[in-house]
Amino acid sequence: MKKLGYFIFALSILMTWSSCRNDFDFEPSTGQLQFSKDTVYLDTVFTNIGSSTYNLKVYNRSSKDIVIPTLRLGQGESSNYRLNVDGLSGKEFQDVELLAKDSMYIFIETTVDIETLAATNNQFLYTDAIEFDSGNNFQKVELVTLIQDAVFIYPSKDETTGIVETLMFDVDGDGIDDETNLQGRFLTDEELTFTNEKPYVIYGYAGVNSGKTLTVEAGARVHFHANSGLLVTNNASLQINGAFSNDQELLENEVIFQGDRLEPLYEDVPGQWGTIWLYNGSTNNSINYATIKNATIGILSEGNQYEENNKLNLANTQIYNSSNFGVLGRATSIGAQNVVINNSGQSSFAGTYGGKYNFTHCTIANYWGNSFRQFPSVLINNYVVDEEQNIYTNDLDEANFNNCIIYGNDNPEFLLDQEESGEVFNFKFTNCLLRFQDNTNFFSGDNYDFENALFYENNIFNESPDFRAPFENDLIIGDDSAANNQGNGFYANQVPTDLLNNDRTSAPDLGAYQHITFEEN
């Protein structure tokens, strides 16, 4: 009985105390909410592709707990925006509580079909607003999104099984098409010219079939979804015909390959898509004035080492932010001029399993900072190892670097990995600025005899290239660069203008750029 008395007494005290509190007595909002921003810009997205999630913070600066009678999208249920308020999804909310001196997040997304907005426009500014309360207490925050139309290329999907179409082509060269696990489809004849009228968005691998040529015109923009890319198969070709752009920010004439997320958050994220894959047997591939960024492998070129002409001619092109390799060659032939490669998770250029490679006035650097990288900027070898650890060699017929810069934030920045059983291993660096320090004498043999004129001629070692902002992929060189006026005139005349269309014949610098005077901040 005594315990019961204590319990009743305690309960009465608790009830009295609770009745005196006003902490949880919510009063209607008086229109004095504050916001982290007055307009939420959801950046550019493609039609029918969902945006990233953006947030708005709502503050109750008063000393009273309040309730917001209504919180809604201005266009109501017809709005293309979606909200999440305190964990609840919807487009209109009633009696939203907000404690004194507290705040809450509103998360915002959108997906818009541009055809429902303006059938004749390639882009459309879509707007709405988040509205708080009504009457004299009405407040709002604007929502703005630029929706961009595009040409979508994607494989078919079986509605019953959910199986996505995969590419079939002659993988092993026996003349019979083989099944692959690459999701995608071959381009139709009507799709074999990419123009600059609308961006292209590719899901899976867009294949170029045997005997066909994909032509990409100046100013085209090509965007890839995750695990997507281009595949150029046997006897097919890729011709990327960009041109010099007077506006180096807009790059109006350059062809740009990147991921399909347009938000600034994804601007420099590596590995957003697969690769431009020049499969064994593809021929007559050329890339001129292109930017290839944020891929897993920027360009993968395989085979055709002994063709009369290069399998790939690469000119006036920049390749950045590849999660593995910028350019990966396997027993192939590549000619490159005025090419800049930087920020690769492994090597910026790797010529593997032999091949034939000629680089002139190129800047091959690696200032990768996202993780540890195993390989240098440039890797050359003449072998491949299969799953059973069997080693197969192939001739390295040529690996010539003329008037180039090979540098980075590691050391050394080139590696000549020769399997001794391979008889042919031909390479030469001529008038190059190279980063290679071997303080422990780990590297030895003829391949690293820098006095041997058969392999090394007029090179500069370990002096500063004076890049303007290498971690930001700006590899223009300045007045203090060791590369200035060090070019060989013979090679400079083969590539008479630099990547910015400046003449280099009178006093050639090394690399893809002639030096400039940097502006002081």
Order of alpha helices (4+ residues) and beta strands (2+ residues): alpha-beta-beta-beta-beta-beta-beta-beta-beta-beta-beta-beta-beta-beta-beta-beta-beta-beta-beta-beta-beta-beta-beta-beta-beta-beta-beta-beta-beta-beta-beta-beta-beta-beta-beta-beta-beta-beta-beta-beta-beta-beta-alpha
